[in-house]
Amino acid sequence: MPKALVTFASLTGNDEEIANIMTKSLVNLGIDARMVECQSVYATDFLEEDICVVVTYTYGAAADLPDEIVDLYEELSDVDLTGKIFATLGSGEYDYEEFCKSVDDFTEQFKQTGAIQAGEAVKIELYPEDEDIPLIEQLAQQCVDSYQQHQ
């Protein structure tokens, strides 16, 4: 059974809920998925997985990575994830100039590892609402499809 690690940074609970929906969606698709808070994850943990997922918010007007996920972001530059499937998701606020920039930052960092992007990153305004759930479920399906295609 394919394995997935969904890791997240969440200040207000928004991104934890996004990660929860993503994890449940992957499980419903037959993936052995687990959800772990980002401070308990090292980039090398992704080496044991088939599907690698990061869910993060963007901090402040400067569109910074959250402090708690910076180490994971930096560690990714030293890991070869060639052939692994990845997906990025996160929440933000349209009030800020750079909406969900941390999601884009992780997308680019994963690309540098040689991992394969499953689908377009999912960016959600604040808390995931009913209309956001199908977007998350679609990305989970794209993860599974990409995994099967690259086996």
N, C-alpha and C positions, 0 to 999 in steps of 0.2 A: 504494500500500500504506500503510495507517495506520501511524503512528509512535508509539512509546512510550518514555518515559524512566523507568527504575526507579532511584531514588537511595536510598542507604542510609547509616546510621550503625551501626557494629558494633564493639563493644569486645572481645567474646569469640569472634566468628565466627558466633554464632547468627543475627544479622540479615543478615549477608552471605549465609548459606545460604538464608534465607527469600527474599532478593532474587534469588538465583540461581534458585531454584525458580520464582518468579513470572516472571522474564525468560524462562526456557525454556518455561514454559506459554504465555506470550503469543506467542513465536516459533512454537510448535507450532500455534497458532491463526491463523497467517498475519499476525502483526503484526511490523513492523520494530522490534524492541525492543532497547534497549541498557541496560546496567547501569553506573552510574557512582557512585563514592564521593561522599558529600555535600559534602565540602570542595572538590570540583572542579565543583560545580553552583551556578548562580545561579538565582533564581526566574524570571528572564526566559528562561532556557533552556526552560522549560515552554511558552513561547509558540510554539515551533517544533514542538511535539508534539501529538498527538491525545489521548493517554492519559498521565496524569501519576501516578506511583506513588512514595510515600515509605514506606520501611521503617526503623523506628527502635526502639531500646530506650528504656527509662525508667531514669534514673539515680538510684539511692539511695532511701533511705527518704522523702526529701522529694518524690519523684516528679518530678524535674526533667528538662527536655530535656537531652540530651547536649550538652556544650559545642560539639562539632564541627558540630552541626546548628542551633544557635541562629540563626546569620546567615540561613540559608535560611528558617527559620520567620519571622523578622522581615521579610525581603524579600518574602515572599508577600503581606503586607498592602498592598504597593504595586503589585501586578500584577493585571490584569484577565484572568481565565482563563474568561470567560463562554463556554459551549459546549464547553469541554474536559471530558474525563472524568477523574475521579481515583479513586484507591484508596489506602488506608492499611493498613499491616500492621506487626507488630512483636512483639518478645518481651518478656517480663517474668517476674516471680516472684510467685507467689500469696502468698508470705510477707509481701509489702509490702501496706500498706493500699490503695494506689491502683494496681491492676494495669494495666499498659500505659497509663498516663496520657498519655505522650507521643504515642501513637497517637491518642488522643482529641483532644489539643491540635492535632495536624496536621489531623485531620478537620474540626474547627471552623474552622481557619485557611483550609483549602481552600474551605469553604462560603462564606466571606467574599469569596473571589475571583470568585464566580459560576460556578465549576466544578460539574459534575454528579457526584454520588457514584454510583459504579457498583454498589456493594453494601456490606453491613455490613463494617466493619473486621475484619480477622483478627488475633486476639491469641493468641499462642502461649506456653506455659510453657517458657522456656529454649530448647533446641535443637529444631528441627522434627523430630518423629518421624513414622513411617509414617502414623499416623492424622491428622496435620496436613496432609499433602500434598494430599489431596482438597479441603480448605478453601481452600488457596491456588489450586489449579487452578480451583475454582468461582469464586473472585473474578476470576481472569483471564478466564474465560468471561463473567462479568458485565460486565467492562470492554469486551469485544468487542461483546456484545449492546447495551450502552448506547451505544457509539460508533455502531453501525449504526442504532439507533433514532433518534438525534439528528442524522443526516446529512440 
